[in-house]
Amino acid sequence: MGDSTKSGIRYHIAFVILAFFFVGTVVPIILYQQEWYKDWLRGLPFDVRILVHPAMRMVFAFVGWLVVCRMVQNRERIRMGLLMPPMQAIKAFALGFACSLAMFAFGVFAEPNEIHYTLVYSSLLPGVTEEIFYRAFAFGLLIQAARMNLWAAAFTTAIVFGLAHLVRSDVRAMPIGEMIGWLAMLSAGGLFFAWIYARAPWNLWVVIALHAGMNLWWDIFFNHETPPFNGLVTTIARIIPVGIAVYLVVFRGVLRESSATTIKA
């Protein structure tokens, strides 16, 4: 797939996608600043509370996808990469998770956090829902439906992906320099995840597994910043899995055979 298309950007479709994307990103952040909303969330069981924000974004993503599908010609195949042939989904998921094991290799030398239900739950859920919202819906549709340049779509969605983490109180509490570095790193991760997804091609399972696996190892081994796992070492531990995935998917093309049989949605 090339980085641009012959017919130019469909600005009206790009506007619709970006409208759903930005509203779906901003609404949970604004709501979380409201005391009445936080009080309402606290009154919910944990299992329900942790699903509220991801569920909001899933609603925006799938409603937006349906709207965009109505706007394009029927002969065009708009793919989010979820409904893959089973063996292609399994292969992509196995590849993504295997790449994340490079982070696990660093973590075995640290003192792990206690593994419990809430840790696994909160680690894996964002890996699924954020990839659907940021990569499959926003990035994927900007290219496939709106015909935006690959890197313009990747940078736009990656920057928003990084800034969306400002909803977290621990990020807002960081010194400004550390916060900027953290958000830049998250945005860079979003950029590379988009690149991997586009070159898979459009097989979302590889980035779901990579993202979820990295989240899991981070929360188990690195989140408490046990020496020597802070600073440069933790950054390297994040970079290596993504680098391996880029090498295998982008440069080696190990998932490229899926392009002929990927199905809609």
TABEL-V838435 format. One record per residue. N is the residue number from 1. PHI is phi in radians with two decimals (none if undefined). NEAR is the number of other ideal C-beta (glycine too) atoms within 12 Angstrom. D_FIRST is the distance of its C-alpha to the first C-alpha in Angstrom with 2 decimals. Layout:
n=N phi=PHI near=NEAR d_first=D_FIRST
n=N phi=PHI near=NEAR d_first=D_FIRST
//
This chain:
n=1 phi=none near=23 d_first=0.00
n=2 phi=-1.35 near=13 d_first=3.78
n=3 phi=-1.48 near=17 d_first=6.70
n=4 phi=-2.55 near=17 d_first=8.48
n=5 phi=-2.10 near=21 d_first=9.17
n=6 phi=-1.30 near=7 d_first=11.98
n=7 phi=-1.62 near=15 d_first=14.55
n=8 phi=1.46 near=13 d_first=14.99
n=9 phi=-1.26 near=22 d_first=15.73
n=10 phi=-1.58 near=24 d_first=17.79
n=11 phi=-1.14 near=17 d_first=20.45
n=12 phi=-1.18 near=17 d_first=22.57
n=13 phi=-1.28 near=32 d_first=19.95
n=14 phi=-1.02 near=31 d_first=19.01
n=15 phi=-1.07 near=21 d_first=22.79
n=16 phi=-1.12 near=30 d_first=23.31
n=17 phi=-1.06 near=44 d_first=20.67
n=18 phi=-1.16 near=32 d_first=22.09
n=19 phi=-1.11 near=24 d_first=25.59
n=20 phi=-1.07 near=34 d_first=25.21
n=21 phi=-1.13 near=38 d_first=23.51
n=22 phi=-1.22 near=28 d_first=26.26
n=23 phi=-1.13 near=25 d_first=29.07
n=24 phi=-1.13 near=38 d_first=27.98
n=25 phi=-1.43 near=35 d_first=27.97
n=26 phi=-1.40 near=24 d_first=31.17
n=27 phi=-0.98 near=25 d_first=33.41
n=28 phi=-1.06 near=33 d_first=33.90
n=29 phi=-1.16 near=25 d_first=34.61
n=30 phi=-1.13 near=18 d_first=37.17
n=31 phi=-1.04 near=22 d_first=38.77
n=32 phi=-1.20 near=26 d_first=39.23
n=33 phi=-1.50 near=16 d_first=41.33
n=34 phi=-1.63 near=14 d_first=43.79
n=35 phi=-1.11 near=11 d_first=46.81
n=36 phi=-1.08 near=12 d_first=47.30
n=37 phi=-1.26 near=22 d_first=43.78
n=38 phi=-1.13 near=18 d_first=44.24
n=39 phi=-1.10 near=13 d_first=47.60
n=40 phi=-1.12 near=15 d_first=46.04
n=41 phi=-1.10 near=21 d_first=43.42
n=42 phi=-1.10 near=15 d_first=46.19
n=43 phi=-1.39 near=13 d_first=48.03
n=44 phi=-1.57 near=17 d_first=45.24
n=45 phi=-1.04 near=12 d_first=45.10
n=46 phi=-0.97 near=16 d_first=42.70
n=47 phi=-1.05 near=13 d_first=40.51
n=48 phi=-1.51 near=16 d_first=40.08
n=49 phi=-1.01 near=23 d_first=39.94
n=50 phi=-1.25 near=23 d_first=36.96
n=51 phi=-1.63 near=23 d_first=34.95
n=52 phi=-1.08 near=27 d_first=35.71
n=53 phi=-1.15 near=33 d_first=33.10
n=54 phi=-1.01 near=29 d_first=30.19
n=55 phi=-1.14 near=23 d_first=31.34
n=56 phi=-1.00 near=27 d_first=31.34
n=57 phi=-1.17 near=39 d_first=27.71
n=58 phi=-1.12 near=29 d_first=26.77
n=59 phi=-1.10 near=24 d_first=28.68
n=60 phi=-1.08 near=33 d_first=26.87
n=61 phi=-1.13 near=38 d_first=23.42
n=62 phi=-1.35 near=25 d_first=24.20
n=63 phi=-1.15 near=23 d_first=26.24
n=64 phi=-1.07 near=38 d_first=23.56
n=65 phi=-1.07 near=36 d_first=20.96
n=66 phi=-1.10 near=21 d_first=23.52
n=67 phi=-1.10 near=23 d_first=24.20
n=68 phi=-1.12 near=39 d_first=20.61
n=69 phi=-1.06 near=26 d_first=20.23
n=70 phi=-1.28 near=16 d_first=23.38
n=71 phi=-1.53 near=23 d_first=22.06
n=72 phi=-1.71 near=26 d_first=19.02
n=73 phi=-1.22 near=14 d_first=19.48
n=74 phi=-1.06 near=10 d_first=20.31
n=75 phi=-1.31 near=7 d_first=17.91
n=76 phi=-1.43 near=21 d_first=14.88
n=77 phi=-1.77 near=23 d_first=13.94
n=78 phi=-1.75 near=35 d_first=13.98
n=79 phi=-1.97 near=35 d_first=13.60
n=80 phi=-1.77 near=40 d_first=15.32
n=81 phi=1.50 near=42 d_first=15.10
n=82 phi=-1.57 near=33 d_first=18.89
n=83 phi=-1.58 near=21 d_first=19.81
n=84 phi=-1.61 near=32 d_first=18.18
n=85 phi=-0.93 near=21 d_first=20.06
n=86 phi=-0.90 near=14 d_first=22.80
n=87 phi=-1.19 near=16 d_first=22.13
n=88 phi=-1.22 near=31 d_first=18.48
n=89 phi=-1.13 near=28 d_first=19.76
n=90 phi=-1.12 near=19 d_first=22.61
n=91 phi=-1.07 near=26 d_first=20.64
n=92 phi=-1.15 near=41 d_first=18.32
n=93 phi=-1.11 near=33 d_first=21.46
n=94 phi=-1.10 near=24 d_first=23.43
n=95 phi=-1.12 near=35 d_first=20.95
n=96 phi=-1.07 near=42 d_first=20.81
n=97 phi=-1.20 near=32 d_first=24.58
n=98 phi=-1.08 near=24 d_first=25.27
n=99 phi=-1.10 near=38 d_first=23.56
n=100 phi=-1.16 near=40 d_first=25.80
n=101 phi=-1.15 near=25 d_first=28.82
n=102 phi=-1.07 near=28 d_first=28.75
n=103 phi=-1.24 near=40 d_first=30.05
n=104 phi=-1.04 near=27 d_first=32.62
n=105 phi=-1.06 near=19 d_first=33.81
n=106 phi=-1.22 near=30 d_first=34.79
n=107 phi=-1.19 near=33 d_first=36.37
n=108 phi=-1.14 near=17 d_first=38.79
n=109 phi=-1.57 near=17 d_first=40.86
n=110 phi=-1.79 near=26 d_first=41.37
n=111 phi=-1.45 near=17 d_first=43.75
n=112 phi=-1.30 near=23 d_first=41.71
n=113 phi=-1.20 near=24 d_first=42.22
n=114 phi=-1.16 near=14 d_first=43.87
n=115 phi=-1.49 near=16 d_first=41.33
n=116 phi=-2.55 near=14 d_first=42.04
n=117 phi=-0.99 near=13 d_first=40.60
n=118 phi=-1.15 near=18 d_first=39.77
n=119 phi=-1.13 near=23 d_first=37.93
n=120 phi=-1.12 near=22 d_first=35.58
n=121 phi=-1.06 near=24 d_first=35.21
n=122 phi=-1.29 near=29 d_first=34.36
n=123 phi=-1.43 near=30 d_first=31.98
n=124 phi=-1.43 near=30 d_first=29.83
n=125 phi=-1.03 near=30 d_first=29.76
n=126 phi=-1.10 near=33 d_first=27.75
n=127 phi=-1.06 near=38 d_first=25.13
n=128 phi=-1.47 near=34 d_first=24.49
n=129 phi=-1.25 near=36 d_first=25.14
n=130 phi=-1.20 near=44 d_first=23.54
n=131 phi=-1.22 near=48 d_first=20.19
n=132 phi=-1.13 near=38 d_first=20.42
n=133 phi=-1.31 near=45 d_first=21.54
n=134 phi=-1.43 near=51 d_first=19.66
n=135 phi=-1.58 near=48 d_first=16.28
n=136 phi=-1.17 near=47 d_first=15.93
n=137 phi=-1.36 near=50 d_first=17.83
n=138 phi=-1.20 near=49 d_first=17.63
n=139 phi=-1.14 near=49 d_first=14.36
n=140 phi=-1.09 near=45 d_first=12.31
n=141 phi=-1.29 near=44 d_first=14.10
n=142 phi=-1.07 near=43 d_first=14.04
n=143 phi=-1.48 near=42 d_first=10.30
n=144 phi=-1.27 near=37 d_first=10.29
n=145 phi=-1.70 near=40 d_first=13.83
n=146 phi=-1.55 near=39 d_first=14.84
n=147 phi=1.06 near=30 d_first=11.73
n=148 phi=-1.36 near=34 d_first=12.62
n=149 phi=-1.00 near=22 d_first=11.09
n=150 phi=-0.96 near=30 d_first=9.53
n=151 phi=-1.29 near=21 d_first=12.65
n=152 phi=-1.12 near=24 d_first=15.06
n=153 phi=-1.16 near=39 d_first=14.31
n=154 phi=-1.14 near=34 d_first=14.49
n=155 phi=-1.15 near=24 d_first=17.74
n=156 phi=-1.05 near=31 d_first=19.27
n=157 phi=-1.25 near=44 d_first=19.01
n=158 phi=-1.19 near=35 d_first=19.92
n=159 phi=-1.11 near=28 d_first=23.01
n=160 phi=-1.13 near=36 d_first=24.18
n=161 phi=-0.99 near=39 d_first=23.67
n=162 phi=-1.16 near=31 d_first=25.97
n=163 phi=-1.14 near=27 d_first=28.50
n=164 phi=-1.08 near=35 d_first=28.79
n=165 phi=-1.30 near=30 d_first=30.55
n=166 phi=-1.16 near=27 d_first=33.45
n=167 phi=-1.15 near=26 d_first=34.78
n=168 phi=-1.37 near=22 d_first=35.96
n=169 phi=-1.14 near=12 d_first=39.53
n=170 phi=-1.19 near=14 d_first=39.16
n=171 phi=-1.27 near=23 d_first=36.42
n=172 phi=-1.14 near=19 d_first=38.57
n=173 phi=-1.42 near=12 d_first=41.54
n=174 phi=-1.22 near=17 d_first=39.97
n=175 phi=-1.00 near=11 d_first=41.26
n=176 phi=-0.98 near=12 d_first=39.11
n=177 phi=-1.12 near=10 d_first=37.80
n=178 phi=-1.15 near=17 d_first=36.88
n=179 phi=-1.09 near=21 d_first=35.28
n=180 phi=-1.08 near=17 d_first=33.04
n=181 phi=-1.10 near=20 d_first=32.02
n=182 phi=-1.13 near=27 d_first=31.36
n=183 phi=-1.15 near=28 d_first=29.23
n=184 phi=-1.13 near=21 d_first=27.27
n=185 phi=-1.15 near=26 d_first=26.63
n=186 phi=-1.11 near=34 d_first=25.51
n=187 phi=-1.12 near=28 d_first=23.14
n=188 phi=-1.09 near=26 d_first=21.69
n=189 phi=-1.07 near=40 d_first=21.30
n=190 phi=-1.08 near=37 d_first=19.48
n=191 phi=-1.13 near=33 d_first=17.06
n=192 phi=-1.21 near=37 d_first=16.35
n=193 phi=-1.09 near=46 d_first=16.28
n=194 phi=-1.11 near=46 d_first=13.54
n=195 phi=-1.08 near=35 d_first=11.44
n=196 phi=-1.06 near=46 d_first=12.40
n=197 phi=-1.04 near=50 d_first=11.72
n=198 phi=-1.15 near=40 d_first=8.08
n=199 phi=-1.61 near=35 d_first=7.66
n=200 phi=-1.11 near=46 d_first=10.31
n=201 phi=-1.67 near=35 d_first=8.21
n=202 phi=0.99 near=42 d_first=10.32
n=203 phi=-1.79 near=45 d_first=13.42
n=204 phi=-1.21 near=46 d_first=15.85
n=205 phi=-1.14 near=42 d_first=18.61
n=206 phi=-1.19 near=50 d_first=17.63
n=207 phi=-1.39 near=52 d_first=18.03
n=208 phi=-1.05 near=42 d_first=21.00
n=209 phi=-1.17 near=38 d_first=22.75
n=210 phi=-1.11 near=47 d_first=22.08
n=211 phi=-1.11 near=47 d_first=23.28
n=212 phi=-1.12 near=36 d_first=26.21
n=213 phi=-1.12 near=39 d_first=27.26
n=214 phi=-1.14 near=45 d_first=27.36
n=215 phi=-1.03 near=37 d_first=29.30
n=216 phi=-1.09 near=33 d_first=31.69
n=217 phi=-1.15 near=39 d_first=32.47
n=218 phi=-1.09 near=36 d_first=32.86
n=219 phi=-1.20 near=30 d_first=35.37
n=220 phi=-1.33 near=31 d_first=37.25
n=221 phi=-1.90 near=34 d_first=37.58
n=222 phi=-1.97 near=34 d_first=36.72
n=223 phi=-1.08 near=26 d_first=37.45
n=224 phi=-1.59 near=19 d_first=41.13
n=225 phi=0.95 near=17 d_first=40.48
n=226 phi=-1.24 near=19 d_first=42.91
n=227 phi=-1.01 near=13 d_first=43.69
n=228 phi=-1.58 near=16 d_first=42.17
n=229 phi=-1.63 near=29 d_first=38.99
n=230 phi=-2.50 near=18 d_first=38.62
n=231 phi=1.19 near=15 d_first=37.10
n=232 phi=-1.08 near=13 d_first=35.20
n=233 phi=-1.13 near=22 d_first=35.23
n=234 phi=-1.17 near=29 d_first=33.64
n=235 phi=-1.12 near=22 d_first=30.90
n=236 phi=-1.09 near=21 d_first=30.19
n=237 phi=-1.09 near=33 d_first=30.30
n=238 phi=-1.40 near=37 d_first=27.48
n=239 phi=-1.25 near=23 d_first=25.32
n=240 phi=-1.05 near=26 d_first=25.53
n=241 phi=-1.03 near=41 d_first=23.93
n=242 phi=-1.16 near=37 d_first=20.87
n=243 phi=-1.08 near=25 d_first=20.74
n=244 phi=-1.10 near=31 d_first=21.01
n=245 phi=-1.11 near=42 d_first=18.20
n=246 phi=-1.06 near=33 d_first=15.86
n=247 phi=-1.06 near=21 d_first=17.10
n=248 phi=-1.26 near=28 d_first=16.76
n=249 phi=-1.49 near=38 d_first=13.41
n=250 phi=-1.39 near=27 d_first=11.43
n=251 phi=-1.60 near=16 d_first=13.44
n=252 phi=-1.62 near=16 d_first=14.88
n=253 phi=1.13 near=19 d_first=12.11
n=254 phi=-1.21 near=28 d_first=14.98
n=255 phi=-1.90 near=41 d_first=13.31
n=256 phi=-1.18 near=25 d_first=10.38
n=257 phi=-1.17 near=18 d_first=12.71
n=258 phi=-1.25 near=32 d_first=12.69
n=259 phi=-1.11 near=22 d_first=9.64
n=260 phi=-1.39 near=13 d_first=12.18
n=261 phi=-2.18 near=21 d_first=14.87
n=262 phi=-1.05 near=31 d_first=13.89
n=263 phi=-1.91 near=21 d_first=16.36
n=264 phi=-1.08 near=20 d_first=16.97
n=265 phi=1.39 near=25 d_first=18.18
//
